[in-house]
Amino acid sequence: MLILPPVLGVVGLLVAAVIYGVVKRYPAGEGLVTEIAAAIHEGAMVFMRREYSILAAFALVLTVLLFIGFRSWHTPLAFVTGALCSAIAGYVGMYAATKANVRTTVAARDQGQAAALSVAFYGGSIMGLVVASMGLLGLGGLYLLFGANPEHAEAIHGFGMGASTVALFSRVGGGIFTKSADVGADLVGKVEAGIPEDDPRNPGVIADNVGDNVGDVAGMGSDIFESYCGSMIATIAIASTMGLAALEVLGGDRGQLMFAPLALASVGLICSILGILLVKVASARSPEVALRMGTIGATILFILAAYVLINSLGIGASVWLCVVCGAVGGIVIGLVTEYYTGGKPVREIAKGGETGPATVMIAGLATGMESVVIPVLVIAGIIFTTSSLLPEGAGVYGVGIAAVGMLSTVGITMAIDAYGPVADNAGGIAEMAGLGPETRAITDGLDEVGNTTAAIGKGFAIGAAGLAALAIIAAYIETVSHHVAGFALNISDPEVLTGMFLGAIFPFLVSALTMRAVGDAAFDMIKEIRRQFREIPGLMEGTAKPDSGRCVDIATQAALRKMVLPGTLAVAAPVVVGFGIGPAALGGMLGGALICCVLLALTMANAGGAWDNAKKYIEKGNLGGKGSPVHKAAVVGDTVGDPFKDTSGPAMNILINVMAIVSLVIAPLLA
């Protein structure tokens, strides 16, 4: 069965290629539509190439350091493989998304809602399948090479470090790009000039649409990829160091327990493909119903298949219950996120606009803080339940398996999340090309559902990252304990307490760096857009074209310049604390960072999503509609919420996973 994960990884890539062929068969339009789509595609590709060139230099330095530290090619090879798999997944997924956006627009104009939904969802499905398939292909291949041997299993930790490094740069860089463009375009276009969103006269609109792809497709894909792989790596590491007593109770075969995460993810890929087909079958219904049927259907299929798989591996049924806890927990976190970013709290935030921007801000922050409660209770419940289901000494394996269960259907989860930016781009292209209210009504409907799915995806990503990071931290403790007899993290130990407070610093510091980066870049963007409105004759009248390339360049340079420091901090901090103070302090630092990262990420993501949808609620004609004082107040909230939900909030997921996986990689050296 060891050959199954890489083989299924190849199968998943083939299915993604077939879906891409289906997307390409849809017409891409002509004239202005094609010209706009080409500008978005080219801007996204240029940014990715420049970002990856910086990332390649950073990765080369880390590869050399790993080779010097381990004096072996195993871990450096795994690191390079993880980085390449993550980079390929992000690049291919975004390439496909920038081809699907214009075809969604043309399908909405010529064939109606069902066809447009199919194209947009197919565009997102390619991203989802490539993420899952590259994870299975890369990690499964390394496991075949040397991971199945418990003595060499530590080498595959490098795969997670490579994936996390790419994810951090992609998420932070893409987030800075997309939000600097979005904030600049909105403040000058909608608030100052009073022109509609995605108006072709606005020089920042193309950069805004490019940002949707580099931030919410490539960035989100890398984010989910590293949590997906990190959960499997952590569970393999825990099983490889598990005590004999716990091993006996769980089935007695260490190899089967180590292989179980890869086997579950393999089954999850099959269920994701079936979920994608289910969405296609239901595409004649409303977009919301079709997408939900695919997500829940894939999860139910996975739970049933996991039961058969675990029994066939000879592992105890309690492990299957841990899988169920993770899979159900992911759905609950997504539904709670949907409520806070699309339910009653959104209408209350919109109503706050009647008394100005200040009350919009207060209501949004309160919503974000309140939204933390249930997801954290769910995560705590998963930890407590899975630890209780398994015998003493094996509880942390249950946490890892729960994380794998939550992430195994990542193919369909990521597909639905990436659908959102494709639908958003389709609406932007329709507006810029002047395709009329009928086309825009269809694309707006798809975009509205996409906003909800994106918000759910962010909530899911945070929960998954938190659970995956916890599993990696548990693997770190087990790995150090395997080398140092009696090692434990005791909260009364001054080193552990020192580490906890040090760890709590980093989420706030990285949030400040990324928020300030968006603000600085948006400042430059606003000045440039104002300059063009002022100096280009006929621009506001629609008789001249804006210089969109200049805005894309400003966002690109800001993102590439500002993403390096957060990335360096995340990678260097565990090394400095681990070697400078000790492994106990490093363990405490991971614990402090984990708690603060999860809480900050949920607050920022849900507050930002709620502000965004409050603005859209008003734009539908409620509380005065577009252009009213209430609308202008809501735009201010949405502008602040943009870097909350798409830059700083998502950066927390990556931050804790990077710190945790780097700690796991260097654990043998610390010992």
N, C-alpha and C positions, 0 to 999 in steps of 0.2 A: 504493500500500500504506500510505501514511501515515495513512489514515482507519481502518485495521484495528484498532489498539489501543483507541481510544475506543469504536468500535462494539462490539468484543468485551467491553469494560467494561460497556456497557449490557446486552449479552446475559447476562453473568454476573450482573448485578443482577436481571434478569428470572428467571433460573434460581433465584436465592436466594429471590425472592418466591414462586415456585411451591413450593419446598421448605417455606417458612414456611406456605403454605396447607395443605400436607400435614400438617405438625405440628399446626396448629390444628384439623384434623379429628379428631384423636385426643381422646378424652374427658379433661377436666381434673379429674374427680372431684367430690366434693361434701362439704359439712360441714367437718370439721376439716382435711382435706387441702387444700381450697381456701383456708381461712383462713390456714394456714401459708404456702402458696405466695404468697398475696397480700402477706403481711408481708415475705417475702424480696424479691419483685419491687419493692415500694414502697421498701424500704430502699435497694436498689441504684439505683433511679431518682433518689431524692433525693440520694444521694451524687454521682452523675454530674452532676446539674444544678448542685450547689454547686461541684464541682470545675471544671466548665467555665466557670462564671462568673468564678472566679479566673483561670483560664487565658486567658479572653478579654481581661481587663485586661492581663495580661502580654504577650499577643500584640499588642495594640494599641500598646503602648509600643515593641515591637520593629519593628512595621510603620512607625511614624513615624521611628524611627532609621534604618531601611533606606532610606526615601525621602530623608531628609536626606543620608545617606552617598552614595547612588548618583545622586541628583538625576534619577531616572527612575522610572516606575511599573512597569517590567518585573519587577524583583526583588521589590518589595513585593507585587505581584499574585501572583507565584508562591508567596511565603511564605504568604499568606492562603489560597491554594488548597490548599497542602499541609496546613496546619493544619486546614482544614475537612474535607478528605477523610479525614484520620486520625481526627478527632473523630467524624465520621459513621459510619465503619467500626466504631469502638469502641462507640458508642452503640447502633447497630442490632444488632450482634452480641450484645451483652449483653442487650438487650431480648428477642431471640429465645431466648437461653439460659434466661432466667428464665421463659419461657413453656413451654419444652421440659422443664424439670426435673420439674414435677408430672405432666406427661403421661407421662413415663418411669416414674414411680412407679405410676401407675394402669395403664399397659400391663403392667408387671411383675406387678401383682396379678391382672389380668383376662385377659391374653393370653399371658403367658410371656416367656421370655428373648429370642427373636428379635424380637418386636415392641418390647420395651423397648430393645434395642440399636439398632433402626432409629430410634426417636424420639430417643434421646440423640445418635446420630451425626448425624441430620438437624439437630438443634439446633446442634451444632458446625459442621456444613457451611455453615450460613448465615454464621457468622463468617468461615470460610475464604474463601468466595466473595466476600463483601463486601470483605474486605481486598484480595484480588487485583483485583477489579473496580474499586474506587475508585482503586487505584494506576494501573491502565491508563487509566481515564477521565480522571483529573486530570492525570497526567504526559503521557499521549498527547495530550490536548487542548492542553496548553502547548507540546508539541513541534510540533504543527500550527501554533500561533500564531506562535512565533518560535524554537523550539529547532532546527529543521532548518537554520537559517542559522548557520554556525560563528561569525559575528561577534556573534550575539545569544544563543548557546547558554549563556553564563554566567548568564543571567537565571534559567534553570530550576533552578539550584543552590538558589534560595530555596525551591523546593518541598520539597526534602529538609530544609531548616532548619525549615520549618513542621511537617513530619511528625515530626521529631525532638523538637521542643519539646513537642508534644502527648504524644508517647510517653514522654518523661521524666517529666512530671507524672502521667500515667496509671499508669505502671509504679511509680513511687516512692510516689505517693499511695495507689494500690490495694494495693501491697505492705504499707505501714504499716497500713492498715485491716485487711486480712485476717489478718495475723499477730498484731496486738495482740488481736484478737477470739479467734483460735485459741488463743494462749498462755493468755489469761485463762480461757477456757472449759475448757481441758484441765487446767490446774493446780488450779483450784478444784473442778471437776466430777469428773474422773477420779481425781486424786491425793488431794485433801483429803476430798471428800464420798463418793468411791467409787461414783459413779453412772456408767452407761455413756456413751459418746460419743453426742452428739445426743439426750440425754435431754431431754424437754420441760420438766422442772423447772429446767433450767439456764438462767439469764437470758441467757447469752452465746451460746447456740446459734444463734439467728436471725442475730445479727451475724456469727458464723462463716460461716454459709451465704451471707450477703450478700457477705462478703469473698471467697469463692471466685469470685464473678462479677466483682466490680470489679477484683480482682487478676489472676486467672488467665484471664479471658475478655477483658474490655476492655483490661487492662494488657498481656497477652501479645499481643493483636491489634495494638495500637499499636506494640509492640516489633518484631514481625515486619514490620509495614507499613513502618516507617522503614528497616529493613535492606533490604527488597525494593526500595523506591524508591531508596534510597541507592546500591545496587549499580548500578542502571540509570543514574542520574545521573552517577556516577563514570565509568562506561564511555563514556557519551556525551561527557563532558568530555575524557577521554583521547583519544578519536578526533578530537575537534574541534581538538586542538593537536598531533596526531601529525606527525612530520617526513615529508617527501615520500618519502625512501628507504624507510622502513618502510611507508608507504602503498602504494607500488608493489608491494612483495612480497605484501601482504595482499589485493590486488585492485585497488588504484588508485582506488577510489571512496570518498571520505570520507563522503559522504551515506549510503551503504549501511552502512559501519562504525558510523556514529552511530546508525542506525536499528536495527541488529541486536539490541541489548538489548531494545528494546520489542517487536520481532518475536518473539524467543525467549520473552518473558514472555507474549505473546499465545497462542502455541502451548501454553505451560505451563498456561494457564487452561483450555484445551480438554481437555488431558490430565487435569487435576485433576477436571473434571466427569465424565470417563469413569471415573476412579478412585473417585469417590463412588458412581457406579452399580455399580461392581464390588463395593464393600462391601455394598451393598443385596442384590446377587445372592447373595453369600456369607454373608448374615446368619444363615442357618440353622445354620452351623457355629459353632465357638467364637468369642467376640468377638475374641480375640487373633489368630486365623487370618484372620478377615474383615478386620480393620483392617490387618494386615500385607499382605494381598493387594492392598488398595486403594493403599497407599503405594508398594510396590515395583512394582506394575503401572503406576501413573501415571508413575513414574520411567523405566521401560523404554520406555513409549510416547513420553515426552518425548525421550529420547535418540535414538530412531529418527526422530521428527518433526524434531528439530533438525538432523539430517544433511541431510534433504531441504531444509529451509529455508535453511541456510547455502549449500548448492550453488546454490539458486535465486537467492540474493543475489550470487552470483559471488565469494564470499569463500573463502579458502584452507581446505583440509580441516584444517589444524592448529588453526584456530579451533574447529572442532567437537570436536577432542580436548580442548581446554581446557574446553568445556562438559561433556564426559564426566567430566573430572577433578573438576569442582565437584559434579556430580550424584552421582557415586559417593562422593566424600568426605563429603557430607552424610549418606548412609546409613551409612557406616562410623562416623562420630562418634556417630550415634544408637544404633548397635548396641553400641558401647563403653560409652556411657552406660547402656544397658539392663543390661549385665553388672554394672557397679559399683553400680547402684541396685536390682538385682533378683536377682543371682546369688549365688555363693559368699561374696563379701565381706559381704553382708547377714546371712547366717547366722552368720558369725564375729563380727560386731558384736553380734548377739542373744546369742550365747554369752558375750560379755564381760559381759553383765548379771548373770551368776551371781556375780560378785565386786563388783558395785555400779556406780553411775553413772560413776565415774571411768574404769573400763576401757571402758565404752561410749563415753565421749567420746574416749579415746585411739584406739580402733579406728576410730571414725568419721572423725576428723581424718586418720588415716593413709590411710584409703580415699580420702578426698577429694583428698589430695595425690598419691597414686599414680595416680588417675584422670586427672590432667593429661597424663600422658606420651604416650599414644597419640593423643588428639585434636590435641595440639600438633605431633606428628610428621606427622599427616595434613595439617594446615594448612601446615606447612613443606614437605611433599612437593608439595602443590598449587602453592605459590608457585614452588618450584624447577622443577617439571615444566612448568608453563604458560609460565614465562619462557624455558625452554630450547626449547620448541616453536616459539616465534615469533622472528623475526629481531631483532637488536640494535636497540633504539629502540622496539620494539613489545611487549616482554615485559610491561610493565605493563597493556597492553590485554588480554593473556591472563589476568592475575589478575582483572581486572574481569569478563571474560566467565565465568570460573570461578565467581565470586560470583553472577552472574546465573543460571548453570546450577544452582547449589545452591538458589536461591530461586524459580526459575520455577514449580515445582509447589507454591507456597505455599498454594494453595487446599486441596489435600488434606492437606498437612502441618498447617496451622492447624486444619482441620476435626477431625483426630484429636486434636490437643492440646486444643481447646475441648470435645471430647466428655467429657474427664475431669471438669471441674467440673460439667457437667450430670449425669453419673452420680453424682458425690459428693453433689450437692444432692438427687438422687432418693432416695438412701439415707437422708439426713438427714430428709427429709419422711416417708419410710416409718417411721422410728424414732419421730419426734415424734407421728405420727398413730396409732401402735400398730397397724400393719397386719399384724403377725404374722411368724413366722419364715420362712414360705415366700416372701413378698414380699421380705423383707430378704435372704434367701439370693441371690435374683436380683440385687438392686441391689448387694449386696456384691461379687458376681462381676464385675459391670460396673465397679464402683468400683476393684476391684483392677487390672483391665486399664487403667483410666483413670489410676491412679497411675503405671503403667509408661509409658503414652503421654505423660503430662505430663513425666516425667523425661527421656524421649527428646526431647520437644519443647524442653526447656530446653537440653539438650546441642546440639541442632541450632541453636537460636537463638544460642547463644554462638559456635559455629563460623561461622555465617552472618554474625553481627555483626562478628566479627574479620576475616573476609575482605572484607566490604563496607567496613569502616573502612579496611583496607589499600588498597583500590581508591580510596577517597575521598582518602586521604593522597597516593597516587600522582598523583591528579588535581590535588590542591593544588600539588604540586611542578611538574607540567607547566604549570599555569596561571601560577604565578609565573615559571617559566622563559620562558613565552611573552611575558611583559612585561619581564623583566629578563634580559638576555643573560648566559649563563655561571652562572646560579644553580644551586647544588648543595648538598646536605647532606653535609658532610664531618665524620666523627666526631672528627677532631682539632681542629675549630673550637671554641673555648671557648663561643661562643654556642650551638652545637648541643648540646654537653655540658651546659651550664646548663639548656637547655630539656628535655633528657631527664630530668634529676633533678627538675625542676619537674613534668613530666608524671607521673612515678612517684608523686608526692604525692597526686594527686587521687583515684585509686581507693581508697586507704586512708582518706582523709579522708571521702569520700562513704559508704564502708562503715561507718565509725564513726558518722556522723550518722544513717544509716538504722537501724543496729542499736540505737543509743541511743533513737531515736524509737519503735521497737517496744517496747523495754524500759519506757520512760516511760509509753506508752499502755497497755501490758499491766498496769502497776502500778495505774493508775487503774481499769482494767477489773476486776482482781482485787478491789480494795477494794469496788467496786460490787456484784459478784456475791456476795461474802461478806456485805455489808450486807443484800442481799435475802434470802439464805438465813436470816439472823439475825432480820430484822425483819418479814418477810411470814408471817403465821400460816398453817400448812398447806401451805407451798410444798414442803417436803421430803416431805410425805405425799402430794402430788399432788392436793390438794383446792383449791389456789389457783394462780392464773396468775402467772408472773414478769413483770416490767416490761422486756420485751425492747427496747422503743424507747429506753430510757435507755442501754443498752449500745451500740446502733447509733449513738446521738448521740455518745457518748464516742469511739468509733472514728473517726467522721466528723470531729469537731473536731480530733483529734490528727493525722489524716492530712493534712487541709487546712493545718494550721498548720506541720507539720514538712516538707512537701514543697517549700516555697518556696526555702529556702536551698540544697539540692543543685541545684535547677534553675537558680538564679541563678549559682552557681559554674560550672556546666558551660557556660553561655552566655557569661559574662563573662571566664572565664580566657583563651580564645584571643584575645579583643579586647585585653585588658591586655598579654599577652605579645607579641602580634604588633605592636601599635603602640608598646609600651613598650620592647621590646628589638629586635625585628626579625623578618622572615620566617624566617630560619634558626633562630632560637631557637624559634619556633612549630613549625617542622617537627620539631625535636628533641623538643619537648614532646609532640607527637602520637605519635612513636615510643615514648617512654617510657611514656606512658599506655596505648598499645595493648598492649604486652607485659604490663604489670601487670594491666590489666583482664581480658584473656583468662585469665591464670593464676588470678587471684583468683575470677573468675566460675566457672570449672570446678571449682575446689576447693570453693567454698561450695555450689554447686548439687548436686554429686554427693555430698558429705558429708551435706547435708541430706536428699537423697532416700534415701540408704542408712539414715540414722537412722530416717526415717519408716517404711520398709519393714521394718526390723528390729523395730520395735514391732508392726507388723501381723503379722509372722511369729510372734511370741510370742502375739498375740491369737487366732491360729488354734488354740491349744492346745499349742504347742510350749514346752518349757522351763518348764513350770508354768502357762502360759496367763494369762488376764486376772486381775488382782488379786494375782498372785504378786510376791515381791520382785524377780524378774528383770524382770517387766513394768513395775514402778514405776521401775526403773533405766532401762529403754528409753524410758519416757515423758519422762524428763529429757533424754535425748539428742534425742528428737524435738522437744521444746520449744525447745532451742537451735538445732536444725536448721531450724525453721520460718522464722525471719528470714534464715538462711543461703540457703535455696533459693528463697524467695518474695519477699524484699525486697532485701537487699544484693546477692546474686548477680546477679539479673536487672538491677539498676540499673547494673551494669558494662557490659552490652551497650549501654544507652542512652547512658551517659556518654561512651564513646569515639566513638560515632557522632555525638552532639551536638557534641562538641569538634571532630571532623573536618569535619563539614558546615559549621559556623560558620566554620572556618578557610578552607574552600573558597569560601564566599560572600564573605568579606572579602579574599580573595587579590588581586583586581584593585586594591583600595584600598591594600593594603600596597605593591604594586608602584609 
